[in-house]
Amino acid sequence: MPNPPRMRTAALTATALLLSSLLAGCSSDDDSGDEDLTAQELSWEDCPAPSQAQGGKGSPSPLPDGGTWQCATMKAPRDWDDPKGDTIGIELIRVKADGPANQRIGSLIFNFGGPGGSGVAALPGFGETYEKLRTRYDLVSFDPRGVGGSEPVRCENDQQLDAHFQQDASPDDAAERTELLDSTKEFNKACEKNSDGMLPHVGTSDAARDLDLMRQVLGDAKLHYFGISYGTELGGVYAHLFPRNVGRAVFDAVVDPTQNTEQGALTQVKGFELALDNFAEDCTSKTEGCPIGATPQDVKDRIAKLLKDLDSKPIEGIFPRELTQSAATNGIVQAMYSQEYWPLLTQGLEQAYGGHGQTLMLLSDSLNGRSENGEYSNITAANVSINCADEKPRYTPADVEQKLPEFRAASPLFGDSFAWALLSCTDWPVAGAADHPDVSAPGSAPILVIGNTGDPATPYEGARRMVEALGKGVGVELTYKGQGHGAYNSKNRCVQDAVNAYLLDGKLPAAGTVCG
């Protein structure tokens, strides 16, 4: 099982879990027979109470115009190789367009990342950010198969997950390595045992086929799509499979589709190290002074000492759990996803230097999908299951030992945990699909691809490689010189104007446009 930094990044979803109410619905597993699933009619109703898999919080607040969020269940084949066989339920959420009916374009479908993030949970949390797009679109999101309310995969229970996240994710000796390997094997066996045969059917290509069914069921001739983080990979795979069905699409916080598991992890390590440098520089540049270090290097040195001390002597966290080295590392990683979290990280580090780890543990819990009542969403189980279904490479402890020097050179703080997380899919019961996804999409409509120079989780270089991989005349690159994971959600006016102009009016920015 991965240490959370191994995630392809679900930070936007994690933010939504902090800011929004979570929703739920029911999935079904019945025989579709000869039913034409493209002709099904969705029954939209006010969203019900949330499930634990989706995060377990209250229903979203009413919209500013007094409307409510609506949910529905779409039937999809359990196995796309047997489209007439059993079906599962894919949970959807929408808010209808509020502009003139004669100006409505269709539905705009969002995937906020992960993999494993609940779109049904995330969309209400970001509703205000995307309000402008609602003038011409129904805003729609969904729980991908295996996630939240859509036939969720299940692995360990809450108590087992608490124990797992307390363990040492960067082993220093043979005993700790054995413990990590045993824990990974136990987790993977639990996934196979508790997921009702879904593990072979949760890959990104399956989700892309669900997207095309969704397009048809929603009544759209083309898929209008906004993919963020892992959502860009899903969008790229969709464009490869259905290039002629792509409408207006935006990829933000772009996953590099050319890298295998190891290369992607190493790139992320470098991205998080860069973000930490930027955090330290920002803190020490403030006129009121930085409470956690006199210089950027001092900030990083003190963090390194804290993590080293926690390895042998955890401090109080959120009772009865202690703040371990792994939990503190995860908390720091979570804070790198958004500049808005930097003050919280400063506060958490200040507390930890005084022996109190509550704030860093809250950040770690947010990354892991743990609510205050001790219940976990299924984001960790889904993340592992989707990653392992997609990624062909399987690594051994000897592989990790060989790669450790390169990971440590990329980041003394994060390198070890990212390297050992390569063992996540070792002993996974389902073979991975490929070394990396195929996103070549000749014949597709243009796709606006946005790279953020300060993005820790999907570093900037991935946007250019996505443009190249999509093929000539498809990808149009836009650069945002900013911090955090994603660009549109930063509220940068230049980025938002460019995206809105394309999605609302079909006007693309010039390739190579830079927003500061």
N, C-alpha and C positions, 0 to 999 in steps of 0.2 A: 504494500500500500504506500502511496506517496506521502511523504512529508508535504504539507501544503504548498511550499514553493514550487513543487513539481507541477502544479496545475498549469494548464495553458492559460490560465488567468481568468478569474471570475470576480475581479474586483468590482466591476460595476454592479454585478449581482449582489456582492457582499455589501456594497453601499446601500443598495435598495433594501436589503434585509435590515439595515440599521434605520432607514428613513421611512420605510413604507409598511403598510399592513400586508400580510400575506394571505393568499387565497387558496382555495382547494376545490376539488371536484372529484368525480368518480370516474374510474376507467372501467372498460368492459372487456370481456374475453369471450366472444361467442362466435358462432359459425356464420360467416357472411354468405355462404352458398354462392349463388349467381348474382347477388346484389351488386348493382353498379354504384360503387362508393363515390364516384364523381357526381352522382345525382342526389346524394343525401342532402337533406335539409337540416340545418343546425337549429337547435332550440335554445335561443339566447334568453337567459334569466339573470336576475341579480346574483352576483357571486356569493356562493355559500361560505360557511365558516372554513377556515384553513385546516389542512392536514398537517401532521407533524413533518411529513416529508417535504412540505413546502415551507416550513418554518414556524407554523403554529401561532401566528398572531391574528389580530382582528381584521375584519374586512376593511377595505380602503374607504377613505372619507368620500362623501359625495363630491362631485365635480363642481367647479365654481358656478356653472350655469344651473345647478340643481340636479343634473343627471347622475346616473349611477353607472359603475363599472358592470359590464355584463360578461357572463361566462357561458361556455358551451363545450360540448364534447364531440369531437370529430372521430368517426370510425376510420381506422387505417389497418392495412394488413399487418398481422403480427410478423410475418415473414414475407418480404417483398419478392422472394423467389417463388412464393406460392400465393399470389395475390387473391385467389379465390378461397383461401383457407380461413383460419380463425382471425378475428380482428381484435385490436386493442383500442382503447380510447385515448385520444390526444386532447389535452385540456387547452382551451383557448380563452383569451380575454380580449375585450375590445371596448373602445369608446367611439361612438359614431362621429362622423364629420359634422362640424357645426357651421360650415359655410353654406352658401346657396347650393341647392341640389344640382343645378345645371353646371356647376363648376367642380363637382366631385370627380376625382380621378379614379378612385377605387380604394382598396385596402393597402396600407403600408405595414408590412410585417417586420417586427423587430426580433432579433436574437441578441441578447446582452452578454453572452459569453459563457465561459466555464472551461471546458464543457461541464455541464451539470447544473447550471444556474436555471432557476425557475423564472421563465418570462412572465408567467401569470403573477408572480410575486413582484418582479422588478418593474413592470410597466407603470403601475400606479405611482411608484416612488419617483419616476422620472416624468410623469405626465405633464408637469408644468414646463419642463425643459423643452418638450417637443410640441407644445401647444400650438405654435405657429403652423406646424405641419398638419394639424387637425382641420385647418380651414378647407383642405381639399381631399383629405384622406380619412377613412376610418383607421384609427391606430389599433393595431392588432399585435398581440404576442402570444406565446404558447410555451408549455412545458414540453421540451423534446422527449421522445420516447426514452423511458428509463428514468425520467426526472420528475420530481414533485408529484403531480397528480396523473402523470401519463405512464401507467404501469411501472411504478418506480422500482428500480433495483434496490435490493436491501443486502446489507452485509452484517456488520456487528451492531449490537444494541448500544444504548447510551452509556451504560456503565463500562462496556468494553472499549468504546471510543474514548472515554475519559482516560482510561488506563493507557490506551495506545498513544494519545497525544502527550502524555506525561513521560513517555520513554525517550531515551537518547537517540535522536535521529542522525547523529554524527559520531558513530562509535570510535573509541580510541584504542580498544584492545579486542582480543579474540572473544572474550565473554560477551562484550557489548555487541559485537558483530553477530554472534550467534543469536542473541536475543532479538536483534533487529530482523534477521532472516526468519526466525521462527514466527515473529509477530506478523511479518508480511505474508508468510505461508498460511497462517491461521486466518488472517483477514480474507485472503483470496478464496480459501475454502468456504468461508462463511458466505461470501458473495455467491458462489456457485450453489450452495445449499439453499439460500434464502431468496433467490431471485426468480424462481418459477420458470426457469428455462429461457429468460430474456437475454442473457449475456451475449449470445451470438447475433442478436438483432438490434443492438443499440449503437451501431457505428454511424459515422457521419454520412455515409452514402445512404443509409436507411432514412436518416432524418431529412436529407435532401429530397428524397422521394416523397416523404410526408409533406414537405413544403410545396411540391408541385401539386399534390392532391389538394392541399389547403387552398392554393391559388384557384383551382377549379371550383371547389366547394364554395368559396367566397364570391365566385362569379366574375373573376378577373381574367382577361385574355393574356395578360402579362403579369409576372411577379414583380411588384414594387417592394423593395427590400432595404432594410437598414441593419447591417451586421456590425457588431462591435466585438473586438477581441476574438475569441474562438468563433464568434458569429461571422467573422470575415472568412475563416476557413470553410465553414458551412456554406456561406454564400459562394465561395469559389468552387466548391465541389458541385453545388447546384448549377452554376454557370457552365461547368464542364459537361454535366449530364444533360442539361436542358438549355443550351445557349440561345435557341430561338424564342424561348419563353421569358427571357430576362427583360424586364421593363426598366424603370429608373431605379438604380441601386447605388448604395453608398457603403463603403467599407471603412471603418474607423478603428484605430488601434490594431494594426494589421499583423496577423500571424504570418511569419515567413513560410511559404508553402514548399520551399526547396530544401528545408533542413530535416534531418532525421532526429530521433529523440535526443541523442547525445548533443548534437549540434544546437538544437533548440534550447536545451537546458543550459549549455555553456553561454549562449547568447543572452539568456535571461539573467544568469549570474552577473554578467558584465553590465546589464541594464540596471539591476538593483544596486550594484556597486556605484554606478554613475548617479543614480537617484540619491543614494546615501551621501555622496560627495556634495550634491546640490543642496540637500537638507542641511548638512553641516555648514556649508558656506552661507546659506540663508540665515541660519541661527546666529552665527558669529558676526554677521554684517549689520545686525540690528543696533540702533543707537542706544537702546536700553540695556544692551549686553545679553550674552547667551548664558543661561544658568547651568549649562551642561558642558562647557568647555570654552577655553580662551581663544583657540584657533580651530579651523576645520580639522586639522590633524589631531588636535587634542580631543575634540569631540569623538572622533573615530577611535582613538586610543582608549578612551574611557569606556566606550561601548564594548570594545574588544575585551577589556579587563573584566567588565561586568559579566559578559558571556562565559569567559573562562572560569570565573569564580562560581557562577551558577552551575557549571558542569559538575562540580564536586559538592556544592553547598547551596541548594535551592533556598529561596526566601518565601515568605508568606505570599500567597496569591489570593484567590477567592476561595474561602474555606469550603471544603476541607482540602482543596488542591493547592499545591505549591507552584510557584513560578520556577520552572526548570529552564535550563539552557535552551531546549528546543522550543518551549512556549514563548520565551522572550524573543528568540530569533523570528518566530512566526509573527509575533506582534510587531516587530520592526518591519518585517516584509509587508504586512498589511498596511502600515502607515505610509509606505512608499508609493502606494497606488494613487494617492490623491494629496495634493499640496494642502488641502483642507485638513488633513489628518496630522500635519506636521506639528502644530501646537500641542495636540494631544500626545504625540510621541515625546515631545520635549517634557511635558508634564509627567509622562510615564517613566521616562528615564530618571528624572529628578527624584521621583518617589522611590524607584528601584535602588538608587544609590543610597537611600536612607533605609533600605530593608523592606520596602513595601511594593509588592508587585501587582496590585489590583488592576491598574490601568493597562499595563502591558498585557495582562491576561485577558482583559476585555477585548483588546485588539486581536489577540490570538484567537479568541472564541469567535469573533466576527469572521475571521478568515476560514475557520473550520465549520461554520454553520451551526454553532451552539447557541441556543437561546439562554436567557437568564434563568429559566426554570430547569436547565440541565438537559433539555431535549435537543437533539440534533436534527437538522434537515437531512435530506439524503444527498446533499451536494458532494460529499466526499465519496460515497459509494458510486454515485453516477459519474463523477470525474474519473475515477479509476477505471470503471467499466467501459466508458466511451474511449478513453485514451488507449486502453489495452486492446479494444476491438479494432482501433484504427492503426496502431503502431506495430509494425512487424518486428523490430529489434527486441531481443531479450538479452539481458545482461547478467553476468555472474559477479560474485564478489571480487574475483581476480580482475575482471574488466574495470571495476570501480577503483580498485587499488592502483591500477595502471593509469587511470585518468585523473586521480586525485591531484597530482602536482599542477596540472593545467587548470583545474577548477580553483585550486587555492591561489594560484597566481592571478586569476581573474578577480577573485574576491576572497581575502583572508577571513572575512566574517561569514559569508554565505556559501563559500565554495564547497565545504564538506557536506553540508546538508543537501545541497542540490545534487552533488555527485552520488551520494548514497541513495537518493530518491530514484535513481535510474533502475533500482531493483524492484520497483513497483509492480512490474508485469512479469517478473520471474515466477514461474509456476502458475501463471494465469491459465485457466482451463480452456480459453478460446484463442486460436491463433490470430495474430494481428494482420491487418489487410495489406499494408504497404509500408515502405520506408518513409514515404511522405505523400501527401495528397496530390492528385492530378487536378489542376485548376485551369488547364488550357481550355479556352472557350472561343474558338473561331466562330464568327457569325453572331456573337452576343452584342447586344446594345452596349454603349459605353457605361463603364462603372467608375464612379468617383472614388479614389483610393487615398486615404488621408494618413500621413505619417507624422508622429509627434516626436520631436528631437529629444525630449526628456522622458519618454515613456519607459518605465522600468521593466514592464512585463512583456511588451511586444515592441522591442527596440526599433528605432526609426528605419534601419536598413531593410526591414521586412516589407515596407510599403513599396520600395522600388522593385524588390524581387517579385512581389505579387503582381505589379504592373507588367513586368517582363514575362512572368509565367502565364498570365491571362492571354497574352498574345497581342500582336500588332492591332492598333485601333480599338482596343477594348478598355484597358486601364488608363485612367487619367489621374496623374499624381498631384496631390496638394500637400504642401508641407506646413506644419504648425510648429513654431518655435516656442514650446511651452513645457510645462511640467505635468507629471501625473499620467494616468492611464486613460487615453482617449483624448479627443480634441473637441468634438461638438459639445460635450457635457462640461467643458471648461468655461463655457459661455463667452468664448472669444468671438467678437462680433464679425470679424473677417471670415472665420471658419463657418459660423452659422449662416451668414449671408450667402456664402458660396454653396453650401449644402441646400439651403432653402430655395435658391434660384434654380438648382437642378431638379430637385424633387417636385417643386411646385410649378415651375415654368419651363422645365426642360433645357435650361441654359447652363452649359458646363463652363467652369472657369478654364482659363488657358492652362495647358499642361505645364507643370513646374511652378505654378503660383505659390507664393510664400506668404503665410500669415504670421505676424509677430505677436 
